[in-house]
Amino acid sequence: MEQELIIIGAGKFARETVWMLERLVRQGDRTWKLLGYVDDTPEKQGTSVYGLPVLGTVDALLSWPRDVWAIMPMGTCGGRRALAQRLAQASHLHWATIQAASAVTGKNFEIGEGSLLCENTLCTVDVKLGRHTIVNVGSTISHDTVLGDFVTVSPGVTICGNCEIGDGVFLGAGATIIEQIRIAPGIVVGAGATVVRDLTVSGTYVGTPARRKE
Ligand SMILES: CC(C)(COP(=O)(O)OP(=O)(O)OC[C@H]1O[C@@H](n2cnc3c(N)ncnc32)[C@H](O)[C@@H]1OP(=O)(O)O)[C@@H](O)C(=O)NCCC(=O)NCCS
């Protein structure tokens, strides 16, 4: 059954998501009918991006006249969490869960609502992703790893086996998390960092091995 889909935010990641969705449709997936975007930026009202209209501000979704599905392709964990809270009362709004045409997932893969697996991602076996979690292009997640809700995995991240990544964790581009690591909720890992010990104290960690930035 075809479902009407609106993209929240009409920015650069939204453009990548449109491309991703068009590839899914070309591959034969007829699930989604793309209506356009909602975006709070005044200058974007009435414009179009990749031929799809900006339909109004995010609040337009609160009074949408029929069932509609939405996705939030934006990198900031807190931004997605705030929008999910803002839209929580809209009972006709459903969160879309999207796996790109080239995303590969193994046995016992689980993915929560609103999550997005981008192109060329690989989740091997027994991987679980929470709600509104984004795995960006070219990232790899290995066996028995669990990601919480509102996690952002930037492009080219490697998460080895048996890891536990807490809610709202941000992993910068190209970060590597070795096996059996736990990262506490809300922690930021900088681009290119190598995490070799559990990260339990909140903050931003950079470098190899990753250390907390003062
Ligand atoms: C770690 C990060 C969050 C820090 O951001 P910030 O707090 O604004 O830090 P600043 O840019 O002010 O830099 C502060 C210091 O940390 C260093 N630093 C910043 N990021 C670093 C990184 N990833 N690795 C090592 N050092 C880093 C800077 O060189 C600077 O050092 P200095 O004080 O000796 O000059 C950010 O640099 C980062 O890596 N973000 C990830 C970006 C990303 O992957 N985006 C994906 C887009 S799809």
Ligand as a Chemical Component Dictionary entry (heavy atoms), coordinates in Angstrom:
data_LIG
# 
_chem_comp.id                   LIG 
_chem_comp.type                 NON-POLYMER 
_chem_comp.pdbx_formal_charge   0 
_chem_comp.three_letter_code    LIG 
# 
loop_
_chem_comp_atom.comp_id 
_chem_comp_atom.atom_id 
_chem_comp_atom.alt_atom_id 
_chem_comp_atom.type_symbol 
_chem_comp_atom.charge 
_chem_comp_atom.model_Cartn_x 
_chem_comp_atom.model_Cartn_y 
_chem_comp_atom.model_Cartn_z 
_chem_comp_atom.pdbx_ordinal 
LIG C1  C1  C 0 34.575 17.061 18.043 1  
LIG C2  C2  C 0 33.769 18.242 17.551 2  
LIG C3  C3  C 0 32.268 17.984 17.884 3  
LIG C4  C4  C 0 34.262 19.449 18.307 4  
LIG O1  O1  O 0 33.628 20.578 17.887 5  
LIG P1  P1  P 0 33.940 21.967 18.663 6  
LIG O2  O2  O 0 33.613 21.807 20.109 7  
LIG O3  O3  O 0 33.222 23.036 17.909 8  
LIG O4  O4  O 0 35.506 22.064 18.588 9  
LIG P2  P2  P 0 36.428 23.181 17.885 10 
LIG O5  O5  O 0 36.251 23.124 16.412 11 
LIG O6  O6  O 0 36.179 24.475 18.600 12 
LIG O7  O7  O 0 37.874 22.672 18.226 13 
LIG C5  C5  C 0 38.375 22.668 19.565 14 
LIG C6  C6  C 0 39.687 21.914 19.571 15 
LIG O8  O8  O 0 39.437 20.522 19.354 16 
LIG C7  C7  C 0 40.150 20.073 18.187 17 
LIG N1  N1  N 0 39.274 19.138 17.477 18 
LIG C8  C8  C 0 38.046 19.409 16.994 19 
LIG N2  N2  N 0 37.536 18.317 16.425 20 
LIG C9  C9  C 0 38.462 17.357 16.534 21 
LIG C10 C10 C 0 38.494 16.019 16.114 22 
LIG N3  N3  N 0 37.454 15.441 15.499 23 
LIG N4  N4  N 0 39.597 15.294 16.398 24 
LIG C11 C11 C 0 40.650 15.860 17.035 25 
LIG N5  N5  N 0 40.663 17.135 17.453 26 
LIG C12 C12 C 0 39.571 17.869 17.210 27 
LIG C13 C13 C 0 40.449 21.328 17.385 28 
LIG O9  O9  O 0 41.558 21.148 16.569 29 
LIG C14 C14 C 0 40.664 22.328 18.477 30 
LIG O10 O10 O 0 41.960 22.134 19.004 31 
LIG P3  P3  P 0 42.814 23.380 19.567 32 
LIG O11 O11 O 0 42.025 23.947 20.703 33 
LIG O12 O12 O 0 44.101 22.750 19.982 34 
LIG O13 O13 O 0 42.938 24.336 18.426 35 
LIG C15 C15 C 0 33.867 18.444 16.020 36 
LIG O14 O14 O 0 35.086 18.994 15.632 37 
LIG C16 C16 C 0 33.660 17.151 15.256 38 
LIG O15 O15 O 0 34.552 16.321 15.062 39 
LIG N6  N6  N 0 32.401 16.980 14.775 40 
LIG C17 C17 C 0 32.000 15.891 13.951 41 
LIG C18 C18 C 0 31.592 16.421 12.578 42 
LIG C19 C19 C 0 31.023 15.331 11.707 43 
LIG O16 O16 O 0 31.504 14.228 11.672 44 
LIG N7  N7  N 0 29.959 15.666 10.999 45 
LIG C20 C20 C 0 29.273 14.742 10.144 46 
LIG C21 C21 C 0 28.501 15.512 9.105  47 
LIG S1  S1  S 0 27.629 14.452 8.007  48 
# 
loop_
_chem_comp_bond.comp_id 
_chem_comp_bond.atom_id_1 
_chem_comp_bond.atom_id_2 
_chem_comp_bond.value_order 
_chem_comp_bond.pdbx_ordinal 
LIG C1  C2  SING 1  
LIG C2  C3  SING 2  
LIG C2  C4  SING 3  
LIG C2  C15 SING 4  
LIG C4  O1  SING 5  
LIG O1  P1  SING 6  
LIG P1  O2  DOUB 7  
LIG P1  O3  SING 8  
LIG P1  O4  SING 9  
LIG O4  P2  SING 10 
LIG P2  O5  DOUB 11 
LIG P2  O6  SING 12 
LIG P2  O7  SING 13 
LIG O7  C5  SING 14 
LIG C5  C6  SING 15 
LIG C6  O8  SING 16 
LIG C6  C14 SING 17 
LIG O8  C7  SING 18 
LIG C7  N1  SING 19 
LIG C7  C13 SING 20 
LIG N1  C8  SING 21 
LIG N1  C12 SING 22 
LIG C8  N2  DOUB 23 
LIG N2  C9  SING 24 
LIG C9  C10 SING 25 
LIG C9  C12 DOUB 26 
LIG C10 N3  SING 27 
LIG C10 N4  DOUB 28 
LIG N4  C11 SING 29 
LIG C11 N5  DOUB 30 
LIG N5  C12 SING 31 
LIG C13 O9  SING 32 
LIG C13 C14 SING 33 
LIG C14 O10 SING 34 
LIG O10 P3  SING 35 
LIG P3  O11 DOUB 36 
LIG P3  O12 SING 37 
LIG P3  O13 SING 38 
LIG C15 O14 SING 39 
LIG C15 C16 SING 40 
LIG C16 O15 DOUB 41 
LIG C16 N6  SING 42 
LIG N6  C17 SING 43 
LIG C17 C18 SING 44 
LIG C18 C19 SING 45 
LIG C19 O16 DOUB 46 
LIG C19 N7  SING 47 
LIG N7  C20 SING 48 
LIG C20 C21 SING 49 
LIG C21 S1  SING 50 
# 
